[in-house]
């Protein structure tokens, strides 16, 4: 996994956690 992909995955997981609340 590239650095940009890792950052993107991190953003998506954070966004997913925000929508859960």
N, C-alpha and C positions, 0 to 999 in steps of 0.2 A: 504493500500500500504506500502511495506517495504521501508527502507531507500535506499537500493541498487536499487530498482525499480524506486524510485523517482529520484535518480541520473542518472539512465539510461535514463529515460524520458526526463530529462533536457538536457542530451547530444544529444539525438535525435532531440529535438526541436531546439537546437543550430545548429546542422548539417543541419537540414531542412532549417533554416533561411539562412545559408551560401550558400546552393545550389540554393536558390531563387534569389540570386544576380548574 
